[in-house]
Amino acid sequence: MKTQSYLAVFATCLALTACGGGSSGGSSDNDQPDNTGGDNTGGDNTSGSSTGTLSDGTWSAGQDAIIGLGFAGSQSAPEISVLKGTLQGPETGDLYTMLSATYPTTDLAAYHTIDMQNDILDFEDMETFSLNGLTYTVMCKEGYSTVPYDRPTLLRIFTNEDPTAFVDIDVAGTNGPINYEMRGCNSIAVRNAGGDTDSTSILVYMAGYSMEISGSSTLMSGDRIVEVELTVDGNADVDAAGAVTASVNNIQEYFADNLSTVAVTEEGDVYFSRVRGSNNQNCLMHVNPESGAGIAVVECTEDDAFAVDIGPMRILDMVAVDGATATDFDKIYMVSNFDYPGIVVSEYRTDLQQGLGMELSANADTDTCSDVLTVGTTDDGVTLWCYDSTDSGKILAVGAP
């Protein structure tokens, strides 16, 4: 889960069909069609669709949880990757399994496992992107704040073709004179910002808990948004010296609020969810770090669009899609857990800084979506993938509403 420890989530999820964190889209190869943009009306998930429901035949209800979802590949052959967690026991830690399917295949196949039997820290989210004909996975692993075991959140990067070769990167940075470390990872989102194949800029946005560790007589802790700029050599093995380097840039800290999810469009517009600690208002925020403009409010409301009630929204995952032109609305899609399935949609005009309200989609194809989301452009148009809250181990493909 994004907002709870993974072990705690499993303790409350036994015998349920789904629970878990999620992902915030993916990135297609530079020489392939973008995974966002295009016709924002999407397409219908009909029998004539080139994309359909994906199935994990090994899913165990009550033991398995879906943690993340990612899109890579091409428009005609989209590749969907899934991070699944399996509870091995209260004292033995968790088993994480990476699965994938490239259409027209619809059976998810396992290609990598990570046994965390002796590790109390969990992987909380994952993303994928394409580079130089390979699919790269970025996973975030929570940090720890109790001395002497304290350590920052880390990002793990590997290719799906060789997942045993990986690099781990601690997420720690500076904000003026203050040094801080990310200690939690509620959500990540990835954008391929381009470059040469031997020096590609991959931007990873992270929302989560952080701690200031030095540089001030008064050290604070709480949620913040950061940008991790990875420079990736697509011609080298991931674990080779210098193949992946990183720098961390602070975007904004919100020590009194909860930041549960973050998403980014192909054009670099970042959206994140914020529940204000002072009044429990649900706010959707926007920032474009490259533009230098400040953070803007898309909408703040007391309403929970998932529950159709007043209260803090429990947003588990979010993706964002560029408008077709600079004067069109970006679309932002959100999901909650299996108790409140469906997709909530908002829109934002970046040129006017004008937002529309968060509303539950009336598209019946999205009625059972929960937990995780990813988005990509396929032969059917802009397509969303989500967990099917009614059927264990199923990933739905639906036209973006």
Secondary structure, 3 states (H helix, E strand, C coil): CCCCCHHHHHHHHCCCCCCCCECECCECCCCCCCCCCCCCCCCCCCCCCCCCCEECCCCCCCCEEEEEEEEEECCCCEEEEEEEEEEEECCCEEEEEEEEEECCCCECEEEEEEECCCCCCCEEEEEEEEECCEEEEEEEECCECCCCCCECCEEEEEECCEEEEEEEEECEEEECCEEEEECCCCEEEEEEEEEECCEEEEEEEEEEEEEEEECCCCCCEEEEEEEEEEEECCCCCCCCCCCEEEEEEEEEEECCCEEEEEEECCCCCEEEEEECCCCCCEEEEEECCCCCCCCEEEEEECEECCCCEECCCCCCEEEEECCCCCCCCEEEEEECCCCCCCEEEEEEECCCCEECCCEECCCHHHCCEEEEEEEEEECCEEEEEEEECCCCCEEEEEECC
